[in-house]
Structure formats: C-alpha cells, structure tokens
Amino acid sequence: MDRQKTYDAGVSGDEGLRCARCGEPLVLSPVTFTYLGHAFPVELPACEACGLVFVPEELAKGRILHVERSLEDK
C-alpha cells in the first residue's frame, strides 16, 4: 500500500499553544489542506477537543502562498 507523502510544515509541537476556543493544549495532528483540487497532508498543532487548527503566519504567508501561486499558474 502506498503511503501518502506528508509535507513538512516546519512546526513543532512544543510551542505551548492553547486553543483560543476551548483553552485545551494544541498537539501536532495530521490535517489536510485542499486547494484547487489538490490535497496536501501536513502535521500542525490542533485541538483534540474541538478540532481548531493553528496555522502559523510564516506558513500561511510563505510556503502555502507559494503553493497557491504555483497551482494557479498551471
């Protein structure tokens, strides 16, 4: 069985982040970004209680923006 590649988001689980919605600590969890029909599995800090995911600004304005632009150019 083929394993789907998990992309490195450059985020560790030791930031001590807490959920803004329910206050629980965030833990690294598998999440999937979907854009223009492409899916990108990554591990990001997320709340186990409510599912809220933390996307760091550097990731959103850097690597994700680069991927979006690459896909839109195709």
PDB file of N, CA, C, O and CB in Angstrom:
ATOM      1  N   MET A   1       0.839  -1.180   0.000  1.00  0.00           N
ATOM      2  CA  MET A   1       0.000   0.000   0.000  1.00  0.00           C
ATOM      3  C   MET A   1       0.886   1.247   0.000  1.00  0.00           C
ATOM      4  O   MET A   1       1.821   1.346   0.795  1.00  0.00           O
ATOM      5  CB  MET A   1      -0.955  -0.004   1.219  1.00  0.00           C
ATOM      6  N   ASP A   2       0.594   2.196  -0.887  1.00  0.00           N
ATOM      7  CA  ASP A   2       1.371   3.427  -0.960  1.00  0.00           C
ATOM      8  C   ASP A   2       1.019   4.338   0.206  1.00  0.00           C
ATOM      9  O   ASP A   2      -0.149   4.506   0.559  1.00  0.00           O
ATOM     10  CB  ASP A   2       1.129   4.146  -2.298  1.00  0.00           C
ATOM     11  N   ARG A   3       2.045   4.915   0.787  1.00  0.00           N
ATOM     12  CA  ARG A   3       1.821   5.897   1.850  1.00  0.00           C
ATOM     13  C   ARG A   3       1.803   7.268   1.222  1.00  0.00           C
ATOM     14  O   ARG A   3       2.654   7.602   0.398  1.00  0.00           O
ATOM     15  CB  ARG A   3       2.913   5.807   2.963  1.00  0.00           C
ATOM     16  N   GLN A   4       0.828   8.054   1.617  1.00  0.00           N
ATOM     17  CA  GLN A   4       0.735   9.416   1.105  1.00  0.00           C
ATOM     18  C   GLN A   4       1.815  10.262   1.763  1.00  0.00           C
ATOM     19  O   GLN A   4       2.040  10.178   2.970  1.00  0.00           O
ATOM     20  CB  GLN A   4      -0.676  10.018   1.363  1.00  0.00           C
ATOM     21  N   LYS A   5       2.484  11.084   0.947  1.00  0.00           N
ATOM     22  CA  LYS A   5       3.542  11.936   1.468  1.00  0.00           C
ATOM     23  C   LYS A   5       2.943  12.982   2.405  1.00  0.00           C
ATOM     24  O   LYS A   5       1.935  13.606   2.076  1.00  0.00           O
ATOM     25  CB  LYS A   5       4.320  12.614   0.316  1.00  0.00           C
ATOM     26  N   THR A   6       3.557  13.174   3.564  1.00  0.00           N
ATOM     27  CA  THR A   6       3.161  14.230   4.481  1.00  0.00           C
ATOM     28  C   THR A   6       4.173  15.351   4.335  1.00  0.00           C
ATOM     29  O   THR A   6       5.374  15.136   4.502  1.00  0.00           O
ATOM     30  CB  THR A   6       3.078  13.717   5.962  1.00  0.00           C
ATOM     31  N   TYR A   7       3.701  16.528   4.029  1.00  0.00           N
ATOM     32  CA  TYR A   7       4.578  17.676   3.818  1.00  0.00           C
ATOM     33  C   TYR A   7       5.019  18.260   5.152  1.00  0.00           C
ATOM     34  O   TYR A   7       4.243  18.307   6.106  1.00  0.00           O
ATOM     35  CB  TYR A   7       3.873  18.748   2.974  1.00  0.00           C
ATOM     36  N   ASP A   8       6.260  18.700   5.210  1.00  0.00           N
ATOM     37  CA  ASP A   8       6.811  19.287   6.422  1.00  0.00           C
ATOM     38  C   ASP A   8       6.366  20.745   6.528  1.00  0.00           C
ATOM     39  O   ASP A   8       6.724  21.574   5.692  1.00  0.00           O
ATOM     40  CB  ASP A   8       8.359  19.179   6.434  1.00  0.00           C
ATOM     41  N   ALA A   9       5.592  21.042   7.551  1.00  0.00           N
ATOM     42  CA  ALA A   9       5.102  22.407   7.743  1.00  0.00           C
ATOM     43  C   ALA A   9       6.085  23.249   8.544  1.00  0.00           C
ATOM     44  O   ALA A   9       5.873  24.448   8.723  1.00  0.00           O
ATOM     45  CB  ALA A   9       3.749  22.389   8.443  1.00  0.00           C
ATOM     46  N   GLY A  10       7.153  22.634   9.024  1.00  0.00           N
ATOM     47  CA  GLY A  10       8.147  23.391   9.776  1.00  0.00           C
ATOM     48  C   GLY A  10       7.663  23.830  11.145  1.00  0.00           C
ATOM     49  O   GLY A  10       8.146  24.825  11.685  1.00  0.00           O
ATOM     50  N   VAL A  11       6.707  23.095  11.716  1.00  0.00           N
ATOM     51  CA  VAL A  11       6.123  23.445  13.010  1.00  0.00           C
ATOM     52  C   VAL A  11       6.381  22.292  13.970  1.00  0.00           C
ATOM     53  O   VAL A  11       6.188  21.127  13.622  1.00  0.00           O
ATOM     54  CB  VAL A  11       4.588  23.746  12.886  1.00  0.00           C
ATOM     55  N   SER A  12       6.815  22.623  15.173  1.00  0.00           N
ATOM     56  CA  SER A  12       6.997  21.586  16.189  1.00  0.00           C
ATOM     57  C   SER A  12       5.842  21.658  17.174  1.00  0.00           C
ATOM     58  O   SER A  12       5.086  22.629  17.194  1.00  0.00           O
ATOM     59  CB  SER A  12       8.362  21.746  16.924  1.00  0.00           C
ATOM     60  N   GLY A  13       5.718  20.640  17.974  1.00  0.00           N
ATOM     61  CA  GLY A  13       4.604  20.591  18.917  1.00  0.00           C
ATOM     62  C   GLY A  13       4.923  21.152  20.281  1.00  0.00           C
ATOM     63  O   GLY A  13       4.141  20.971  21.214  1.00  0.00           O
ATOM     64  N   ASP A  14       6.046  21.828  20.428  1.00  0.00           N
ATOM     65  CA  ASP A  14       6.462  22.265  21.764  1.00  0.00           C
ATOM     66  C   ASP A  14       6.321  23.769  21.994  1.00  0.00           C
ATOM     67  O   ASP A  14       7.009  24.329  22.848  1.00  0.00           O
ATOM     68  CB  ASP A  14       7.885  21.865  21.997  1.00  0.00           C
ATOM     69  N   GLU A  15       5.441  24.422  21.246  1.00  0.00           N
ATOM     70  CA  GLU A  15       5.271  25.865  21.416  1.00  0.00           C
ATOM     71  C   GLU A  15       4.438  26.228  22.648  1.00  0.00           C
ATOM     72  O   GLU A  15       4.401  27.395  23.036  1.00  0.00           O
ATOM     73  CB  GLU A  15       4.624  26.449  20.182  1.00  0.00           C
ATOM     74  N   GLY A  16       3.780  25.264  23.261  1.00  0.00           N
ATOM     75  CA  GLY A  16       2.943  25.549  24.419  1.00  0.00           C
ATOM     76  C   GLY A  16       1.666  26.287  24.049  1.00  0.00           C
ATOM     77  O   GLY A  16       1.112  27.025  24.865  1.00  0.00           O
ATOM     78  N   LEU A  17       1.198  26.093  22.824  1.00  0.00           N
ATOM     79  CA  LEU A  17      -0.005  26.785  22.359  1.00  0.00           C
ATOM     80  C   LEU A  17      -1.269  26.192  22.981  1.00  0.00           C
ATOM     81  O   LEU A  17      -1.343  24.998  23.270  1.00  0.00           O
ATOM     82  CB  LEU A  17      -0.096  26.720  20.834  1.00  0.00           C
ATOM     83  N   ARG A  18      -2.255  27.061  23.177  1.00  0.00           N
ATOM     84  CA  ARG A  18      -3.553  26.624  23.695  1.00  0.00           C
ATOM     85  C   ARG A  18      -4.639  27.066  22.730  1.00  0.00           C
ATOM     86  O   ARG A  18      -4.496  28.071  22.035  1.00  0.00           O
ATOM     87  CB  ARG A  18      -3.816  27.194  25.121  1.00  0.00           C
ATOM     88  N   CYS A  19      -5.713  26.316  22.694  1.00  0.00           N
ATOM     89  CA  CYS A  19      -6.839  26.591  21.809  1.00  0.00           C
ATOM     90  C   CYS A  19      -7.546  27.885  22.235  1.00  0.00           C
ATOM     91  O   CYS A  19      -7.865  28.072  23.409  1.00  0.00           O
ATOM     92  CB  CYS A  19      -7.833  25.405  21.812  1.00  0.00           C
ATOM     93  N   ALA A  20      -7.782  28.768  21.267  1.00  0.00           N
ATOM     94  CA  ALA A  20      -8.492  30.022  21.550  1.00  0.00           C
ATOM     95  C   ALA A  20      -9.963  29.767  21.830  1.00  0.00           C
ATOM     96  O   ALA A  20     -10.613  30.576  22.491  1.00  0.00           O
ATOM     97  CB  ALA A  20      -8.346  30.998  20.378  1.00  0.00           C
ATOM     98  N   ARG A  21     -10.497  28.660  21.340  1.00  0.00           N
ATOM     99  CA  ARG A  21     -11.910  28.350  21.516  1.00  0.00           C
ATOM    100  C   ARG A  21     -12.198  27.700  22.872  1.00  0.00           C
ATOM    101  O   ARG A  21     -13.130  28.102  23.568  1.00  0.00           O
ATOM    102  CB  ARG A  21     -12.379  27.438  20.400  1.00  0.00           C
ATOM    103  N   CYS A  22     -11.396  26.697  23.247  1.00  0.00           N
ATOM    104  CA  CYS A  22     -11.738  25.962  24.475  1.00  0.00           C
ATOM    105  C   CYS A  22     -10.610  25.897  25.504  1.00  0.00           C
ATOM    106  O   CYS A  22     -10.808  25.360  26.594  1.00  0.00           O
ATOM    107  CB  CYS A  22     -12.147  24.569  24.120  1.00  0.00           C
ATOM    108  N   GLY A  23      -9.428  26.435  25.178  1.00  0.00           N
ATOM    109  CA  GLY A  23      -8.354  26.505  26.157  1.00  0.00           C
ATOM    110  C   GLY A  23      -7.512  25.256  26.306  1.00  0.00           C
ATOM    111  O   GLY A  23      -6.585  25.239  27.117  1.00  0.00           O
ATOM    112  N   GLU A  24      -7.806  24.208  25.549  1.00  0.00           N
ATOM    113  CA  GLU A  24      -7.027  22.970  25.640  1.00  0.00           C
ATOM    114  C   GLU A  24      -5.674  23.148  24.949  1.00  0.00           C
ATOM    115  O   GLU A  24      -5.553  23.951  24.024  1.00  0.00           O
ATOM    116  CB  GLU A  24      -7.806  21.786  25.009  1.00  0.00           C
ATOM    117  N   PRO A  25      -4.652  22.398  25.394  1.00  0.00           N
ATOM    118  CA  PRO A  25      -3.352  22.485  24.717  1.00  0.00           C
ATOM    119  C   PRO A  25      -3.442  21.916  23.297  1.00  0.00           C
ATOM    120  O   PRO A  25      -4.174  20.958  23.048  1.00  0.00           O
ATOM    121  CB  PRO A  25      -2.269  21.732  25.527  1.00  0.00           C
ATOM    122  N   LEU A  26      -2.687  22.519  22.372  1.00  0.00           N
ATOM    123  CA  LEU A  26      -2.661  22.025  21.000  1.00  0.00           C
ATOM    124  C   LEU A  26      -1.576  20.968  20.863  1.00  0.00           C
ATOM    125  O   LEU A  26      -0.499  21.096  21.444  1.00  0.00           O
ATOM    126  CB  LEU A  26      -2.427  23.181  19.998  1.00  0.00           C
ATOM    127  N   VAL A  27      -1.865  19.925  20.094  1.00  0.00           N
ATOM    128  CA  VAL A  27      -0.905  18.850  19.836  1.00  0.00           C
ATOM    129  C   VAL A  27      -0.765  18.677  18.331  1.00  0.00           C
ATOM    130  O   VAL A  27      -1.706  18.933  17.580  1.00  0.00           O
ATOM    131  CB  VAL A  27      -1.353  17.513  20.513  1.00  0.00           C
ATOM    132  N   LEU A  28       0.416  18.239  17.890  1.00  0.00           N
ATOM    133  CA  LEU A  28       0.605  18.001  16.461  1.00  0.00           C
ATOM    134  C   LEU A  28      -0.368  16.928  15.985  1.00  0.00           C
ATOM    135  O   LEU A  28      -0.446  15.843  16.562  1.00  0.00           O
ATOM    136  CB  LEU A  28       2.065  17.585  16.159  1.00  0.00           C
ATOM    137  N   SER A  29      -1.104  17.245  14.930  1.00  0.00           N
ATOM    138  CA  SER A  29      -2.114  16.341  14.397  1.00  0.00           C
ATOM    139  C   SER A  29      -2.070  16.374  12.875  1.00  0.00           C
ATOM    140  O   SER A  29      -1.731  17.400  12.285  1.00  0.00           O
ATOM    141  CB  SER A  29      -3.522  16.719  14.915  1.00  0.00           C
ATOM    142  N   PRO A  30      -2.410  15.265  12.243  1.00  0.00           N
ATOM    143  CA  PRO A  30      -2.461  15.272  10.784  1.00  0.00           C
ATOM    144  C   PRO A  30      -3.673  16.066  10.300  1.00  0.00           C
ATOM    145  O   PRO A  30      -4.794  15.825  10.747  1.00  0.00           O
ATOM    146  CB  PRO A  30      -2.508  13.831  10.234  1.00  0.00           C
ATOM    147  N   VAL A  31      -3.449  17.007   9.393  1.00  0.00           N
ATOM    148  CA  VAL A  31      -4.523  17.778   8.766  1.00  0.00           C
ATOM    149  C   VAL A  31      -4.250  17.809   7.263  1.00  0.00           C
ATOM    150  O   VAL A  31      -3.124  17.571   6.826  1.00  0.00           O
ATOM    151  CB  VAL A  31      -4.618  19.241   9.366  1.00  0.00           C
ATOM    152  N   THR A  32      -5.267  18.100   6.490  1.00  0.00           N
ATOM    153  CA  THR A  32      -5.114  18.142   5.038  1.00  0.00           C
ATOM    154  C   THR A  32      -5.580  19.483   4.511  1.00  0.00           C
ATOM    155  O   THR A  32      -6.722  19.887   4.730  1.00  0.00           O
ATOM    156  CB  THR A  32      -5.897  16.999   4.368  1.00  0.00           C
ATOM    157  N   PHE A  33      -4.686  20.175   3.811  1.00  0.00           N
ATOM    158  CA  PHE A  33      -5.056  21.397   3.096  1.00  0.00           C
ATOM    159  C   PHE A  33      -5.534  20.968   1.723  1.00  0.00           C
ATOM    160  O   PHE A  33      -4.926  20.103   1.093  1.00  0.00           O
ATOM    161  CB  PHE A  33      -3.851  22.419   3.000  1.00  0.00           C
ATOM    162  N   THR A  34      -6.621  21.568   1.254  1.00  0.00           N
ATOM    163  CA  THR A  34      -7.118  21.300  -0.087  1.00  0.00           C
ATOM    164  C   THR A  34      -7.241  22.622  -0.819  1.00  0.00           C
ATOM    165  O   THR A  34      -7.824  23.578  -0.308  1.00  0.00           O
ATOM    166  CB  THR A  34      -8.481  20.550  -0.050  1.00  0.00           C
ATOM    167  N   TYR A  35      -6.681  22.668  -2.031  1.00  0.00           N
ATOM    168  CA  TYR A  35      -6.731  23.890  -2.820  1.00  0.00           C
ATOM    169  C   TYR A  35      -6.758  23.514  -4.289  1.00  0.00           C
ATOM    170  O   TYR A  35      -5.901  22.768  -4.763  1.00  0.00           O
ATOM    171  CB  TYR A  35      -5.524  24.819  -2.503  1.00  0.00           C
ATOM    172  N   LEU A  36      -7.745  24.031  -5.009  1.00  0.00           N
ATOM    173  CA  LEU A  36      -7.903  23.779  -6.440  1.00  0.00           C
ATOM    174  C   LEU A  36      -7.824  22.291  -6.769  1.00  0.00           C
ATOM    175  O   LEU A  36      -7.207  21.896  -7.759  1.00  0.00           O
ATOM    176  CB  LEU A  36      -6.843  24.536  -7.222  1.00  0.00           C
ATOM    177  N   GLY A  37      -8.450  21.477  -5.935  1.00  0.00           N
ATOM    178  CA  GLY A  37      -8.494  20.042  -6.185  1.00  0.00           C
ATOM    179  C   GLY A  37      -7.258  19.269  -5.783  1.00  0.00           C
ATOM    180  O   GLY A  37      -7.209  18.057  -5.994  1.00  0.00           O
ATOM    181  N   HIS A  38      -6.266  19.913  -5.217  1.00  0.00           N
ATOM    182  CA  HIS A  38      -5.052  19.247  -4.751  1.00  0.00           C
ATOM    183  C   HIS A  38      -5.091  19.170  -3.229  1.00  0.00           C
ATOM    184  O   HIS A  38      -5.468  20.133  -2.562  1.00  0.00           O
ATOM    185  CB  HIS A  38      -3.772  19.999  -5.240  1.00  0.00           C
ATOM    186  N   ALA A  39      -4.703  18.027  -2.688  1.00  0.00           N
ATOM    187  CA  ALA A  39      -4.689  17.831  -1.240  1.00  0.00           C
ATOM    188  C   ALA A  39      -3.247  17.727  -0.759  1.00  0.00           C
ATOM    189  O   ALA A  39      -2.418  17.067  -1.386  1.00  0.00           O
ATOM    190  CB  ALA A  39      -5.494  16.563  -0.841  1.00  0.00           C
ATOM    191  N   PHE A  40      -2.959  18.387   0.363  1.00  0.00           N
ATOM    192  CA  PHE A  40      -1.623  18.418   0.932  1.00  0.00           C
ATOM    193  C   PHE A  40      -1.699  18.037   2.407  1.00  0.00           C
ATOM    194  O   PHE A  40      -2.078  18.865   3.236  1.00  0.00           O
ATOM    195  CB  PHE A  40      -0.976  19.813   0.753  1.00  0.00           C
ATOM    196  N   PRO A  41      -1.344  16.797   2.748  1.00  0.00           N
ATOM    197  CA  PRO A  41      -1.367  16.396   4.161  1.00  0.00           C
ATOM    198  C   PRO A  41      -0.163  16.979   4.907  1.00  0.00           C
ATOM    199  O   PRO A  41       0.971  16.886   4.437  1.00  0.00           O
ATOM    200  CB  PRO A  41      -1.377  14.852   4.287  1.00  0.00           C
ATOM    201  N   VAL A  42      -0.417  17.573   6.062  1.00  0.00           N
ATOM    202  CA  VAL A  42       0.634  18.145   6.908  1.00  0.00           C
ATOM    203  C   VAL A  42       0.298  17.855   8.366  1.00  0.00           C
ATOM    204  O   VAL A  42      -0.826  17.469   8.690  1.00  0.00           O
ATOM    205  CB  VAL A  42       0.784  19.684   6.666  1.00  0.00           C
ATOM    206  N   GLU A  43       1.272  18.042   9.232  1.00  0.00           N
ATOM    207  CA  GLU A  43       1.027  17.954  10.667  1.00  0.00           C
ATOM    208  C   GLU A  43       1.133  19.356  11.235  1.00  0.00           C
ATOM    209  O   GLU A  43       2.149  20.030  11.069  1.00  0.00           O
ATOM    210  CB  GLU A  43       2.034  16.976  11.370  1.00  0.00           C
ATOM    211  N   LEU A  44       0.072  19.794  11.911  1.00  0.00           N
ATOM    212  CA  LEU A  44       0.031  21.120  12.526  1.00  0.00           C
ATOM    213  C   LEU A  44      -0.562  21.005  13.919  1.00  0.00           C
ATOM    214  O   LEU A  44      -1.270  20.043  14.216  1.00  0.00           O
ATOM    215  CB  LEU A  44      -0.788  22.116  11.661  1.00  0.00           C
ATOM    216  N   PRO A  45      -0.276  21.985  14.778  1.00  0.00           N
ATOM    217  CA  PRO A  45      -0.895  21.983  16.102  1.00  0.00           C
ATOM    218  C   PRO A  45      -2.411  22.131  15.976  1.00  0.00           C
ATOM    219  O   PRO A  45      -2.905  23.030  15.296  1.00  0.00           O
ATOM    220  CB  PRO A  45      -0.313  23.117  16.978  1.00  0.00           C
ATOM    221  N   ALA A  46      -3.134  21.239  16.638  1.00  0.00           N
ATOM    222  CA  ALA A  46      -4.597  21.269  16.598  1.00  0.00           C
ATOM    223  C   ALA A  46      -5.141  20.881  17.966  1.00  0.00           C
ATOM    224  O   ALA A  46      -4.475  20.218  18.761  1.00  0.00           O
ATOM    225  CB  ALA A  46      -5.148  20.316  15.494  1.00  0.00           C
ATOM    226  N   CYS A  47      -6.369  21.313  18.214  1.00  0.00           N
ATOM    227  CA  CYS A  47      -7.042  20.995  19.472  1.00  0.00           C
ATOM    228  C   CYS A  47      -7.725  19.641  19.341  1.00  0.00           C
ATOM    229  O   CYS A  47      -8.508  19.416  18.418  1.00  0.00           O
ATOM    230  CB  CYS A  47      -8.072  22.099  19.854  1.00  0.00           C
ATOM    231  N   GLU A  48      -7.424  18.746  20.266  1.00  0.00           N
ATOM    232  CA  GLU A  48      -8.059  17.426  20.229  1.00  0.00           C
ATOM    233  C   GLU A  48      -9.525  17.496  20.627  1.00  0.00           C
ATOM    234  O   GLU A  48     -10.309  16.618  20.265  1.00  0.00           O
ATOM    235  CB  GLU A  48      -7.322  16.460  21.146  1.00  0.00           C
ATOM    236  N   ALA A  49      -9.903  18.533  21.371  1.00  0.00           N
ATOM    237  CA  ALA A  49     -11.284  18.644  21.848  1.00  0.00           C
ATOM    238  C   ALA A  49     -12.235  19.180  20.776  1.00  0.00           C
ATOM    239  O   ALA A  49     -13.297  18.602  20.548  1.00  0.00           O
ATOM    240  CB  ALA A  49     -11.335  19.545  23.068  1.00  0.00           C
ATOM    241  N   CYS A  50     -11.859  20.285  20.115  1.00  0.00           N
ATOM    242  CA  CYS A  50     -12.791  20.909  19.169  1.00  0.00           C
ATOM    243  C   CYS A  50     -12.316  20.874  17.718  1.00  0.00           C
ATOM    244  O   CYS A  50     -13.092  21.183  16.814  1.00  0.00           O
ATOM    245  CB  CYS A  50     -13.030  22.333  19.570  1.00  0.00           C
ATOM    246  N   GLY A  51     -11.052  20.501  17.475  1.00  0.00           N
ATOM    247  CA  GLY A  51     -10.545  20.378  16.116  1.00  0.00           C
ATOM    248  C   GLY A  51      -9.972  21.646  15.506  1.00  0.00           C
ATOM    249  O   GLY A  51      -9.542  21.620  14.353  1.00  0.00           O
ATOM    250  N   LEU A  52      -9.951  22.760  16.240  1.00  0.00           N
ATOM    251  CA  LEU A  52      -9.381  24.003  15.723  1.00  0.00           C
ATOM    252  C   LEU A  52      -7.898  23.791  15.415  1.00  0.00           C
ATOM    253  O   LEU A  52      -7.167  23.226  16.229  1.00  0.00           O
ATOM    254  CB  LEU A  52      -9.571  25.167  16.741  1.00  0.00           C
ATOM    255  N   VAL A  53      -7.455  24.244  14.236  1.00  0.00           N
ATOM    256  CA  VAL A  53      -6.070  24.054  13.788  1.00  0.00           C
ATOM    257  C   VAL A  53      -5.350  25.399  13.796  1.00  0.00           C
ATOM    258  O   VAL A  53      -5.908  26.410  13.371  1.00  0.00           O
ATOM    259  CB  VAL A  53      -6.024  23.414  12.364  1.00  0.00           C
ATOM    260  N   PHE A  54      -4.112  25.408  14.278  1.00  0.00           N
ATOM    261  CA  PHE A  54      -3.286  26.603  14.274  1.00  0.00           C
ATOM    262  C   PHE A  54      -2.381  26.569  13.051  1.00  0.00           C
ATOM    263  O   PHE A  54      -1.594  25.638  12.880  1.00  0.00           O
ATOM    264  CB  PHE A  54      -2.453  26.713  15.580  1.00  0.00           C
ATOM    265  N   VAL A  55      -2.497  27.594  12.193  1.00  0.00           N
ATOM    266  CA  VAL A  55      -1.628  27.742  11.026  1.00  0.00           C
ATOM    267  C   VAL A  55      -0.749  28.962  11.285  1.00  0.00           C
ATOM    268  O   VAL A  55      -1.244  30.089  11.276  1.00  0.00           O
ATOM    269  CB  VAL A  55      -2.462  27.895   9.680  1.00  0.00           C
ATOM    270  N   PRO A  56       0.546  28.753  11.516  1.00  0.00           N
ATOM    271  CA  PRO A  56       1.436  29.875  11.790  1.00  0.00           C
ATOM    272  C   PRO A  56       1.474  30.863  10.621  1.00  0.00           C
ATOM    273  O   PRO A  56       1.356  30.466   9.462  1.00  0.00           O
ATOM    274  CB  PRO A  56       2.844  29.366  12.091  1.00  0.00           C
ATOM    275  N   GLU A  57       1.637  32.134  10.929  1.00  0.00           N
ATOM    276  CA  GLU A  57       1.670  33.179   9.909  1.00  0.00           C
ATOM    277  C   GLU A  57       2.760  32.929   8.878  1.00  0.00           C
ATOM    278  O   GLU A  57       2.546  33.139   7.685  1.00  0.00           O
ATOM    279  CB  GLU A  57       1.875  34.537  10.556  1.00  0.00           C
ATOM    280  N   GLU A  58       3.935  32.478   9.333  1.00  0.00           N
ATOM    281  CA  GLU A  58       5.040  32.223   8.407  1.00  0.00           C
ATOM    282  C   GLU A  58       4.656  31.175   7.370  1.00  0.00           C
ATOM    283  O   GLU A  58       5.032  31.281   6.203  1.00  0.00           O
ATOM    284  CB  GLU A  58       6.286  31.771   9.174  1.00  0.00           C
ATOM    285  N   LEU A  59       3.908  30.165   7.798  1.00  0.00           N
ATOM    286  CA  LEU A  59       3.478  29.106   6.889  1.00  0.00           C
ATOM    287  C   LEU A  59       2.423  29.627   5.923  1.00  0.00           C
ATOM    288  O   LEU A  59       2.499  29.363   4.723  1.00  0.00           O
ATOM    289  CB  LEU A  59       2.933  27.907   7.677  1.00  0.00           C
ATOM    290  N   ALA A  60       1.446  30.360   6.429  1.00  0.00           N
ATOM    291  CA  ALA A  60       0.358  30.867   5.591  1.00  0.00           C
ATOM    292  C   ALA A  60       0.855  31.885   4.567  1.00  0.00           C
ATOM    293  O   ALA A  60       0.417  31.863   3.416  1.00  0.00           O
ATOM    294  CB  ALA A  60      -0.722  31.496   6.460  1.00  0.00           C
ATOM    295  N   LYS A  61       1.750  32.762   4.963  1.00  0.00           N
ATOM    296  CA  LYS A  61       2.227  33.814   4.060  1.00  0.00           C
ATOM    297  C   LYS A  61       3.446  33.380   3.251  1.00  0.00           C
ATOM    298  O   LYS A  61       3.845  34.068   2.312  1.00  0.00           O
ATOM    299  CB  LYS A  61       2.563  35.062   4.851  1.00  0.00           C
ATOM    300  N   GLY A  62       4.027  32.261   3.605  1.00  0.00           N
ATOM    301  CA  GLY A  62       5.229  31.796   2.919  1.00  0.00           C
ATOM    302  C   GLY A  62       4.958  30.606   2.032  1.00  0.00           C
ATOM    303  O   GLY A  62       4.657  30.755   0.848  1.00  0.00           O
ATOM    304  N   ARG A  63       5.062  29.451   2.596  1.00  0.00           N
ATOM    305  CA  ARG A  63       5.000  28.230   1.816  1.00  0.00           C
ATOM    306  C   ARG A  63       3.627  27.985   1.204  1.00  0.00           C
ATOM    307  O   ARG A  63       3.540  27.571   0.047  1.00  0.00           O
ATOM    308  CB  ARG A  63       5.383  27.067   2.672  1.00  0.00           C
ATOM    309  N   ILE A  64       2.561  28.228   1.945  1.00  0.00           N
ATOM    310  CA  ILE A  64       1.226  27.992   1.405  1.00  0.00           C
ATOM    311  C   ILE A  64       0.942  28.959   0.257  1.00  0.00           C
ATOM    312  O   ILE A  64       0.399  28.557  -0.772  1.00  0.00           O
ATOM    313  CB  ILE A  64       0.158  28.140   2.509  1.00  0.00           C
ATOM    314  N   LEU A  65       1.302  30.211   0.426  1.00  0.00           N
ATOM    315  CA  LEU A  65       1.103  31.206  -0.629  1.00  0.00           C
ATOM    316  C   LEU A  65       1.879  30.802  -1.888  1.00  0.00           C
ATOM    317  O   LEU A  65       1.369  30.947  -2.999  1.00  0.00           O
ATOM    318  CB  LEU A  65       1.548  32.612  -0.145  1.00  0.00           C
ATOM    319  N   HIS A  66       3.087  30.305  -1.726  1.00  0.00           N
ATOM    320  CA  HIS A  66       3.897  29.855  -2.859  1.00  0.00           C
ATOM    321  C   HIS A  66       3.198  28.701  -3.590  1.00  0.00           C
ATOM    322  O   HIS A  66       3.145  28.691  -4.820  1.00  0.00           O
ATOM    323  CB  HIS A  66       5.306  29.416  -2.380  1.00  0.00           C
ATOM    324  N   VAL A  67       2.665  27.738  -2.844  1.00  0.00           N
ATOM    325  CA  VAL A  67       1.963  26.604  -3.455  1.00  0.00           C
ATOM    326  C   VAL A  67       0.708  27.091  -4.180  1.00  0.00           C
ATOM    327  O   VAL A  67       0.434  26.645  -5.294  1.00  0.00           O
ATOM    328  CB  VAL A  67       1.589  25.546  -2.381  1.00  0.00           C
ATOM    329  N   GLU A  68      -0.053  27.993  -3.572  1.00  0.00           N
ATOM    330  CA  GLU A  68      -1.249  28.532  -4.216  1.00  0.00           C
ATOM    331  C   GLU A  68      -0.899  29.184  -5.549  1.00  0.00           C
ATOM    332  O   GLU A  68      -1.554  28.929  -6.559  1.00  0.00           O
ATOM    333  CB  GLU A  68      -1.945  29.546  -3.298  1.00  0.00           C
ATOM    334  N   ARG A  69       0.117  30.011  -5.551  1.00  0.00           N
ATOM    335  CA  ARG A  69       0.522  30.687  -6.786  1.00  0.00           C
ATOM    336  C   ARG A  69       0.978  29.698  -7.848  1.00  0.00           C
ATOM    337  O   ARG A  69       0.676  29.871  -9.029  1.00  0.00           O
ATOM    338  CB  ARG A  69       1.635  31.683  -6.500  1.00  0.00           C
ATOM    339  N   SER A  70       1.708  28.659  -7.436  1.00  0.00           N
ATOM    340  CA  SER A  70       2.169  27.643  -8.386  1.00  0.00           C
ATOM    341  C   SER A  70       0.997  26.917  -9.022  1.00  0.00           C
ATOM    342  O   SER A  70       1.001  26.670 -10.227  1.00  0.00           O
ATOM    343  CB  SER A  70       3.091  26.638  -7.693  1.00  0.00           C
ATOM    344  N   LEU A  71      -0.005  26.575  -8.226  1.00  0.00           N
ATOM    345  CA  LEU A  71      -1.169  25.865  -8.746  1.00  0.00           C
ATOM    346  C   LEU A  71      -2.010  26.758  -9.654  1.00  0.00           C
ATOM    347  O   LEU A  71      -2.540  26.293 -10.662  1.00  0.00           O
ATOM    348  CB  LEU A  71      -2.021  25.339  -7.597  1.00  0.00           C
ATOM    349  N   GLU A  72      -2.136  28.034  -9.304  1.00  0.00           N
ATOM    350  CA  GLU A  72      -2.934  28.942 -10.117  1.00  0.00           C
ATOM    351  C   GLU A  72      -2.282  29.212 -11.461  1.00  0.00           C
ATOM    352  O   GLU A  72      -2.977  29.491 -12.439  1.00  0.00           O
ATOM    353  CB  GLU A  72      -3.156  30.246  -9.383  1.00  0.00           C
ATOM    354  N   ASP A  73      -0.942  29.131 -11.527  1.00  0.00           N
ATOM    355  CA  ASP A  73      -0.222  29.369 -12.776  1.00  0.00           C
ATOM    356  C   ASP A  73      -0.367  28.211 -13.761  1.00  0.00           C
ATOM    357  O   ASP A  73      -0.149  28.388 -14.960  1.00  0.00           O
ATOM    358  CB  ASP A  73       1.245  29.611 -12.486  1.00  0.00           C
ATOM    359  N   LYS A  74      -0.734  27.032 -13.267  1.00  0.00           N
ATOM    360  CA  LYS A  74      -0.841  25.848 -14.136  1.00  0.00           C
ATOM    361  C   LYS A  74      -2.070  25.883 -14.982  1.00  0.00           C
ATOM    362  O   LYS A  74      -2.307  24.963 -15.765  1.00  0.00           O
ATOM    363  CB  LYS A  74      -0.838  24.586 -13.322  1.00  0.00           C
TER     364      LYS A  74
END
